Amino acid sequence: MEKIKMQTPLVEMDGDEMTRILWQIIKDELLTPYLELNTEYYDLGLEHRNETDDQVTIDAAEATKKYGVAVKCATITPNAARMEEYDLKKMYKSPNGTIRAILDGTVFRAPIVVKGIEPCVKNWVKPITLARHAYGDIYKNTEFYIDKPGDAYLVFEGEDGEERKELIQHFDGAGVLRGMHNLDDSVKSFARSCFNYALDTKQDVWFGSKDTISKTYDGRFKEIFQQIFDAEFKDKFEEAGLTALLAPVNESLWEHVKILYWPCLLSGVLLVRREPESLGARAFSLLLSAAVMLGVGYLYHVVLEGDSLFFDVALYVLVMAAFFLLPCFLRTPVWSRTRLLWVVLVLALGAATFVFTWCPPDGLLFRDLSLPAFYSLPC
Protein backbone atom coordinates (compact mmCIF):
# COMPACT_ATOMS: atom_id res chain seq x y z
CA MET A 1 0.00 0.00 0.00
CA GLU A 2 1.34 3.39 -1.00
CA LYS A 3 1.76 5.70 1.96
CA ILE A 4 0.18 9.14 2.11
CA LYS A 5 2.74 11.88 1.55
CA MET A 6 2.81 14.92 3.82
CA GLN A 7 3.32 18.20 2.01
CA THR A 8 3.78 20.42 5.08
CA PRO A 9 6.08 19.40 7.91
CA LEU A 10 4.47 18.67 11.27
CA VAL A 11 6.12 20.23 14.28
CA GLU A 12 6.65 17.37 16.73
CA MET A 13 7.08 18.35 20.37
CA ASP A 14 8.06 15.39 22.49
CA GLY A 15 7.16 15.40 26.17
CA ASP A 16 7.96 13.90 29.54
CA GLU A 17 7.68 10.48 31.15
CA MET A 18 4.91 8.18 29.80
CA THR A 19 3.81 10.60 27.08
CA ARG A 20 7.07 9.95 25.23
CA ILE A 21 6.29 6.24 25.19
CA LEU A 22 2.65 6.69 24.21
CA TRP A 23 3.50 9.09 21.39
CA GLN A 24 6.08 6.65 20.03
CA ILE A 25 3.48 3.84 20.07
CA ILE A 26 0.98 6.08 18.24
CA LYS A 27 3.56 6.86 15.56
CA ASP A 28 4.69 3.25 15.16
CA GLU A 29 1.24 1.66 15.05
CA LEU A 30 -1.14 4.31 13.73
CA LEU A 31 0.87 6.79 11.67
CA THR A 32 4.05 5.47 10.04
CA PRO A 33 2.36 2.40 8.45
CA TYR A 34 0.14 4.79 6.47
CA LEU A 35 2.00 8.11 6.32
CA GLU A 36 5.40 9.25 5.16
CA LEU A 37 5.90 11.32 8.28
CA ASN A 38 7.51 14.65 7.63
CA THR A 39 8.19 16.17 11.03
CA GLU A 40 10.39 18.81 12.57
CA TYR A 41 11.34 17.34 15.95
CA TYR A 42 11.76 19.21 19.22
CA ASP A 43 12.45 17.48 22.52
CA LEU A 44 10.51 19.34 25.20
CA GLY A 45 11.39 16.85 27.91
CA LEU A 46 12.37 18.64 31.10
CA GLU A 47 15.99 17.48 30.97
CA HIS A 48 16.48 18.85 27.46
CA ARG A 49 14.73 22.11 28.34
CA ASN A 50 17.20 22.42 31.21
CA GLU A 51 20.15 21.77 28.89
CA THR A 52 19.00 24.48 26.46
CA ASP A 53 17.82 26.97 29.11
CA ASP A 54 14.30 26.47 27.70
CA GLN A 55 15.34 27.78 24.27
CA VAL A 56 13.99 24.57 22.71
CA THR A 57 10.47 25.58 23.78
CA ILE A 58 10.81 28.94 22.05
CA ASP A 59 12.20 27.29 18.92
CA ALA A 60 9.29 24.84 18.83
CA ALA A 61 6.78 27.66 19.12
CA GLU A 62 8.44 29.65 16.34
CA ALA A 63 8.40 26.55 14.12
CA THR A 64 4.69 26.16 14.81
CA LYS A 65 4.13 29.75 13.68
CA LYS A 66 6.06 28.95 10.50
CA TYR A 67 4.29 25.72 9.55
CA GLY A 68 0.90 26.27 11.17
CA VAL A 69 0.46 22.78 12.64
CA ALA A 70 2.01 20.91 15.56
CA VAL A 71 1.54 18.01 17.94
CA LYS A 72 2.66 18.50 21.53
CA CYS A 73 2.96 15.81 24.18
CA ALA A 74 2.31 16.52 27.85
CA THR A 75 5.21 18.15 29.64
CA ILE A 76 6.23 18.78 33.23
CA THR A 77 6.06 22.28 34.64
CA PRO A 78 8.61 22.11 37.46
CA ASN A 79 7.87 22.95 41.07
CA ALA A 80 10.25 22.91 44.03
CA ALA A 81 10.26 19.10 44.20
CA ARG A 82 11.09 18.77 40.48
CA MET A 83 13.91 21.29 40.86
CA GLU A 84 15.65 18.88 43.20
CA GLU A 85 14.64 15.71 41.32
CA TYR A 86 15.99 16.91 37.95
CA ASP A 87 18.77 19.13 39.32
CA LEU A 88 17.42 22.07 37.33
CA LYS A 89 19.20 25.38 36.82
CA LYS A 90 15.98 27.27 37.61
CA MET A 91 12.25 26.77 37.95
CA TYR A 92 11.24 27.01 34.29
CA LYS A 93 7.86 28.39 33.29
CA SER A 94 5.08 26.27 31.81
CA PRO A 95 5.96 25.25 28.23
CA ASN A 96 2.28 25.62 27.36
CA GLY A 97 2.30 29.19 28.65
CA THR A 98 5.44 30.03 26.66
CA ILE A 99 4.08 28.50 23.47
CA ARG A 100 0.67 30.14 23.83
CA ALA A 101 2.24 33.54 24.40
CA ILE A 102 4.28 33.22 21.19
CA LEU A 103 1.27 31.92 19.24
CA ASP A 104 -0.87 34.80 20.59
CA GLY A 105 -2.60 32.81 23.26
CA THR A 106 -5.79 31.34 21.81
CA VAL A 107 -6.83 27.92 23.13
CA PHE A 108 -9.91 25.98 22.02
CA ARG A 109 -11.08 23.07 24.15
CA ALA A 110 -13.28 21.03 21.83
CA PRO A 111 -14.74 17.73 23.04
CA ILE A 112 -14.76 14.59 20.95
CA VAL A 113 -18.31 13.27 20.68
CA VAL A 114 -18.29 9.48 20.65
CA LYS A 115 -21.39 7.41 19.97
CA GLY A 116 -22.13 5.24 22.99
CA ILE A 117 -20.47 7.60 25.48
CA GLU A 118 -23.36 9.75 26.64
CA PRO A 119 -22.93 13.15 28.29
CA CYS A 120 -24.24 13.75 31.80
CA VAL A 121 -26.81 16.19 30.39
CA LYS A 122 -28.71 13.98 27.97
CA ASN A 123 -30.02 16.77 25.73
CA TRP A 124 -26.52 18.04 24.92
CA VAL A 125 -26.23 16.50 21.48
CA LYS A 126 -23.64 18.88 20.03
CA PRO A 127 -20.16 19.61 21.39
CA ILE A 128 -19.56 22.76 23.42
CA THR A 129 -16.20 24.37 22.69
CA LEU A 130 -14.47 26.51 25.30
CA ALA A 131 -12.25 29.28 23.94
CA ARG A 132 -9.68 30.64 26.36
CA HIS A 133 -7.32 33.58 26.01
CA ALA A 134 -4.04 32.27 27.33
CA TYR A 135 -1.79 35.27 26.81
CA GLY A 136 -0.88 37.64 29.63
CA ASP A 137 -3.03 37.50 32.76
CA ILE A 138 -1.78 34.77 35.09
CA TYR A 139 0.51 33.32 32.38
CA LYS A 140 2.78 36.37 32.48
CA ASN A 141 2.00 37.67 35.94
CA THR A 142 4.42 39.05 38.51
CA GLU A 143 3.76 38.05 42.09
CA PHE A 144 5.44 38.02 45.46
CA TYR A 145 4.82 37.42 49.13
CA ILE A 146 4.35 40.38 51.48
CA ASP A 147 5.76 39.71 54.95
CA LYS A 148 5.28 43.08 56.64
CA PRO A 149 2.80 45.97 56.85
CA GLY A 150 2.89 48.53 54.05
CA ASP A 151 1.24 49.91 50.92
CA ALA A 152 1.08 48.24 47.51
CA TYR A 153 0.69 50.46 44.43
CA LEU A 154 -0.01 49.93 40.75
CA VAL A 155 2.36 52.23 38.86
CA PHE A 156 2.64 53.02 35.14
CA GLU A 157 5.54 55.12 33.83
CA GLY A 158 4.94 56.31 30.29
CA GLU A 159 7.80 56.83 27.86
CA ASP A 160 6.66 60.46 27.65
CA GLY A 161 7.30 60.91 31.35
CA GLU A 162 3.68 60.54 32.50
CA GLU A 163 3.24 58.58 35.72
CA ARG A 164 0.01 57.00 36.96
CA LYS A 165 -0.16 55.56 40.44
CA GLU A 166 -3.04 53.87 42.26
CA LEU A 167 -3.13 52.33 45.71
CA ILE A 168 -3.93 48.61 45.51
CA GLN A 169 -4.03 47.71 49.17
CA HIS A 170 -2.70 48.75 52.54
CA PHE A 171 -1.27 45.63 54.17
CA ASP A 172 -1.62 45.43 57.94
CA GLY A 173 0.27 42.16 57.91
CA ALA A 174 1.45 39.34 55.70
CA GLY A 175 -0.22 38.63 52.36
CA VAL A 176 0.35 38.04 48.65
CA LEU A 177 0.45 40.41 45.68
CA ARG A 178 0.05 39.84 41.96
CA GLY A 179 0.30 42.07 38.90
CA MET A 180 -1.19 41.10 35.51
CA HIS A 181 -1.55 42.68 32.08
CA ASN A 182 -2.90 42.14 28.60
CA LEU A 183 -2.53 43.76 25.19
CA ASP A 184 -5.16 45.12 22.83
CA ASP A 185 -3.52 43.41 19.85
CA SER A 186 -3.61 40.04 21.59
CA VAL A 187 -7.26 40.44 22.58
CA LYS A 188 -8.13 41.44 19.00
CA SER A 189 -6.40 38.32 17.71
CA PHE A 190 -8.34 36.25 20.26
CA ALA A 191 -11.63 37.79 19.14
CA ARG A 192 -10.93 37.07 15.48
CA SER A 193 -9.98 33.49 16.32
CA CYS A 194 -13.24 32.97 18.21
CA PHE A 195 -15.44 34.43 15.49
CA ASN A 196 -13.68 32.56 12.69
CA TYR A 197 -13.83 29.30 14.64
CA ALA A 198 -17.56 29.78 15.24
CA LEU A 199 -18.22 30.41 11.55
CA ASP A 200 -16.11 27.44 10.46
CA THR A 201 -17.78 25.04 12.89
CA LYS A 202 -21.25 26.64 12.72
CA GLN A 203 -21.39 27.19 16.47
CA ASP A 204 -22.86 30.05 18.43
CA VAL A 205 -20.58 32.39 20.37
CA TRP A 206 -21.19 33.28 24.00
CA PHE A 207 -18.88 35.74 25.71
CA GLY A 208 -18.16 35.60 29.42
CA SER A 209 -16.41 38.24 31.50
CA LYS A 210 -16.78 39.84 34.90
CA ASP A 211 -17.04 43.38 33.54
CA THR A 212 -19.57 44.30 36.23
CA ILE A 213 -16.70 44.07 38.72
CA SER A 214 -13.62 44.50 36.53
CA LYS A 215 -14.95 47.48 34.60
CA THR A 216 -11.63 48.40 32.96
CA TYR A 217 -9.78 45.08 32.57
CA ASP A 218 -12.62 42.74 31.63
CA GLY A 219 -14.54 45.67 30.20
CA ARG A 220 -11.77 46.24 27.66
CA PHE A 221 -12.10 42.64 26.46
CA LYS A 222 -15.82 43.20 25.96
CA GLU A 223 -15.30 46.47 24.07
CA ILE A 224 -12.73 44.92 21.73
CA PHE A 225 -14.93 41.91 20.97
CA GLN A 226 -17.79 44.23 20.07
CA GLN A 227 -15.59 46.44 17.89
CA ILE A 228 -14.12 43.48 16.00
CA PHE A 229 -17.55 41.93 15.54
CA ASP A 230 -19.16 45.11 14.23
CA ALA A 231 -16.27 45.96 11.90
CA GLU A 232 -15.37 42.53 10.52
CA PHE A 233 -17.89 39.82 11.34
CA LYS A 234 -21.40 41.21 11.68
CA ASP A 235 -22.30 40.64 8.02
CA LYS A 236 -20.75 37.18 8.02
CA PHE A 237 -22.77 36.08 11.04
CA GLU A 238 -25.95 37.55 9.64
CA GLU A 239 -25.38 35.58 6.45
CA ALA A 240 -24.79 32.44 8.48
CA GLY A 241 -27.91 33.19 10.48
CA LEU A 242 -26.56 31.73 13.71
CA THR A 243 -29.25 32.30 16.34
CA ALA A 244 -29.96 35.78 15.04
CA LEU A 245 -33.53 34.87 14.18
CA LEU A 246 -34.24 33.42 17.59
CA ALA A 247 -32.22 35.60 19.95
CA PRO A 248 -31.77 39.36 20.34
CA VAL A 249 -29.23 40.96 18.00
CA ASN A 250 -29.16 44.15 20.06
CA GLU A 251 -30.65 45.68 23.20
CA SER A 252 -33.75 47.17 21.58
CA LEU A 253 -37.17 46.57 23.10
CA TRP A 254 -38.33 44.79 19.97
CA GLU A 255 -35.45 42.34 19.89
CA HIS A 256 -36.21 41.25 23.44
CA VAL A 257 -39.65 40.11 22.31
CA LYS A 258 -37.84 37.12 20.77
CA ILE A 259 -36.86 35.72 24.17
CA LEU A 260 -40.55 35.72 25.07
CA TYR A 261 -42.08 34.76 21.74
CA TRP A 262 -40.19 31.58 20.90
CA PRO A 263 -40.38 29.86 24.31
CA CYS A 264 -44.07 30.74 24.58
CA LEU A 265 -44.78 29.55 21.05
CA LEU A 266 -43.07 26.18 21.55
CA SER A 267 -44.57 25.55 24.97
CA GLY A 268 -47.97 26.72 23.70
CA VAL A 269 -47.88 24.19 20.87
CA LEU A 270 -47.17 21.40 23.36
CA LEU A 271 -49.96 22.53 25.69
CA VAL A 272 -52.49 22.88 22.86
CA ARG A 273 -51.81 19.28 21.84
CA ARG A 274 -53.13 18.29 25.28
CA GLU A 275 -55.95 20.85 25.29
CA PRO A 276 -56.95 21.70 21.70
CA GLU A 277 -59.81 23.90 22.92
CA SER A 278 -57.27 26.29 24.50
CA LEU A 279 -55.73 27.28 21.14
CA GLY A 280 -57.45 30.66 20.87
CA ALA A 281 -56.84 31.58 24.50
CA ARG A 282 -53.16 30.66 24.37
CA ALA A 283 -52.60 32.54 21.11
CA PHE A 284 -54.26 35.63 22.63
CA SER A 285 -52.16 35.24 25.80
CA LEU A 286 -48.96 35.21 23.77
CA LEU A 287 -49.94 38.37 21.92
CA LEU A 288 -50.99 40.12 25.13
CA SER A 289 -47.76 39.11 26.91
CA ALA A 290 -45.67 40.48 24.03
CA ALA A 291 -47.68 43.71 24.01
CA VAL A 292 -47.27 44.16 27.77
CA MET A 293 -43.54 43.50 27.53
CA LEU A 294 -43.18 46.12 24.78
CA GLY A 295 -45.47 48.65 26.47
CA VAL A 296 -44.04 48.44 29.97
CA GLY A 297 -40.50 48.26 28.59
CA TYR A 298 -41.12 51.39 26.53
CA LEU A 299 -42.51 53.23 29.54
CA TYR A 300 -39.60 52.27 31.77
CA HIS A 301 -36.64 52.53 29.38
CA VAL A 302 -37.75 55.30 27.01
CA VAL A 303 -40.18 57.50 28.94
CA LEU A 304 -38.66 57.13 32.42
CA GLU A 305 -35.13 56.47 31.09
CA GLY A 306 -34.68 53.57 33.49
CA ASP A 307 -31.82 51.07 33.23
CA SER A 308 -32.11 48.13 35.61
CA LEU A 309 -31.37 44.51 34.80
CA PHE A 310 -33.48 43.47 37.80
CA PHE A 311 -36.49 45.28 36.31
CA ASP A 312 -36.02 43.60 32.93
CA VAL A 313 -35.73 40.14 34.49
CA ALA A 314 -38.75 40.73 36.74
CA LEU A 315 -40.82 41.97 33.79
CA TYR A 316 -39.85 38.91 31.75
CA VAL A 317 -40.81 36.53 34.58
CA LEU A 318 -44.17 38.27 35.09
CA VAL A 319 -45.20 38.29 31.42
CA MET A 320 -44.07 34.68 31.04
CA ALA A 321 -46.20 33.75 34.04
CA ALA A 322 -49.13 35.66 32.56
CA PHE A 323 -48.84 33.66 29.35
CA PHE A 324 -49.22 30.37 31.22
CA LEU A 325 -51.87 31.49 33.72
CA LEU A 326 -54.16 33.69 31.63
CA PRO A 327 -55.70 30.85 29.55
CA CYS A 328 -57.04 29.35 32.79
CA PHE A 329 -59.40 32.33 33.01
CA LEU A 330 -60.31 32.43 29.32
CA ARG A 331 -62.63 29.46 29.13
CA THR A 332 -65.58 31.08 27.32
CA PRO A 333 -66.56 29.90 23.81
CA VAL A 334 -65.61 33.25 22.27
CA TRP A 335 -61.93 32.27 22.32
CA SER A 336 -62.63 29.10 20.38
CA ARG A 337 -64.71 30.94 17.80
CA THR A 338 -62.01 33.57 17.24
CA ARG A 339 -59.02 31.25 17.46
CA LEU A 340 -58.16 31.61 13.76
CA LEU A 341 -57.75 35.38 14.15
CA TRP A 342 -55.41 35.02 17.11
CA VAL A 343 -53.36 32.28 15.44
CA VAL A 344 -52.92 34.43 12.31
CA LEU A 345 -51.77 37.35 14.47
CA VAL A 346 -49.29 35.11 16.34
CA LEU A 347 -47.84 33.91 13.05
CA ALA A 348 -47.66 37.51 11.83
CA LEU A 349 -45.72 38.45 14.96
CA GLY A 350 -43.31 35.59 14.28
CA ALA A 351 -42.86 36.75 10.69
CA ALA A 352 -42.21 40.28 11.94
CA THR A 353 -39.40 39.03 14.21
CA PHE A 354 -37.75 37.46 11.16
CA VAL A 355 -38.14 40.50 8.92
CA PHE A 356 -37.15 43.10 11.50
CA THR A 357 -34.03 41.17 12.46
CA TRP A 358 -32.53 42.08 9.09
CA CYS A 359 -34.49 45.24 8.25
CA PRO A 360 -35.41 47.03 11.48
CA PRO A 361 -37.51 50.19 10.97
CA ASP A 362 -36.54 53.50 12.48
CA GLY A 363 -38.17 54.09 15.83
CA LEU A 364 -37.64 53.88 19.56
CA LEU A 365 -38.87 50.29 19.75
CA PHE A 366 -36.01 49.25 17.46
CA ARG A 367 -33.26 51.46 18.84
CA ASP A 368 -30.40 49.81 20.74
CA LEU A 369 -30.85 51.19 24.24
CA SER A 370 -27.53 50.02 25.65
CA LEU A 371 -23.87 50.62 25.14
CA PRO A 372 -22.33 47.91 22.95
CA ALA A 373 -22.59 44.58 24.74
CA PHE A 374 -21.37 41.27 23.41
CA TYR A 375 -24.36 39.31 24.60
CA SER A 376 -26.39 41.28 22.06
CA LEU A 377 -24.47 39.94 19.09
CA PRO A 378 -26.28 37.66 16.62
CA CYS A 379 -23.82 34.82 16.98
CORZIFEN-V498772 format. One record per backbone hydrogen bond with DSSP energy under -0.5 kcal/mol. NH is the residue of the N-H (numbers start at 1). CO is the residue of the C=O. If there is no record, write none. Layout:
NH;CO  NH;CO
This chain:
4;34  6;36  7;5  10;38  11;9  11;69  12;10  12;40  13;11  13;71  14;12  14;42  16;74  19;16  20;17  21;17  22;18  23;19  24;20  25;21  26;22  27;23  28;24  29;25  30;26  31;26  31;27  32;27  34;31  35;31  36;4  37;35  39;37  40;10  41;39  42;12  44;14  44;42  49;45  50;46  51;47  52;48  53;50  54;49  55;52  57;54  58;54  59;55  60;56  61;57  62;58  63;59  64;60  65;61  66;62  67;63  68;64  71;11  73;13  78;76  83;79  84;80  85;81  86;82  87;83  88;83  92;90  98;94  99;95  100;96  101;97  102;98  103;99  104;101  105;100  107;105  107;132  109;107  109;130  110;108  111;109  113;111  114;112  117;114  118;116  122;120  124;121  125;123  129;127  130;109  131;129  132;107  134;105  134;132  137;181  139;136  140;136  140;137  141;138  142;179  144;177  146;175  147;145  150;171  152;169  154;166  155;153  156;164  158;156  158;162  161;158  164;156  166;154  168;152  169;152  171;150  171;169  172;170  175;146  177;144  179;142  187;183  188;184  189;185  190;186  191;187  192;188  193;189  194;190  195;191  196;192  197;193  198;194  199;195  200;196  201;197  202;198  203;198  205;379  213;210  214;210  215;213  218;214  219;214  220;216  221;217  222;218  223;219  224;220  225;221  226;222  227;223  228;224  229;225  230;226  231;227  232;228  233;228  233;229  234;229  237;233  238;234  239;235  240;236  241;237  242;237  243;241  246;243  247;243  254;365  256;252  257;254  258;255  260;257  261;257  262;258  264;260  265;261  266;262  267;263  268;264  269;265  270;266  271;267  272;268  273;269  274;270  274;271  275;271  278;275  279;276  282;278  283;279  284;280  285;281  286;282  287;283  288;284  289;285  290;286  291;287  292;288  293;289  294;290  295;291  296;292  297;293  298;294  299;295  300;296  301;297  302;297  302;298  303;298  304;299  306;300  312;308  313;309  314;310  315;311  316;312  317;313  318;314  319;315  320;316  321;317  322;318  323;319  324;320  325;321  326;322  327;323  328;325  329;326  330;326  330;327  331;329  335;332  336;332  336;333  337;333  338;334  339;336  342;338  343;339  344;340  345;341  346;342  347;343  348;344  349;345  350;346  351;347  352;348  353;349  354;350  355;351  356;352  357;353  357;354  358;354  358;355  359;355  366;363  367;364  369;251  369;367  376;373  377;374  379;377
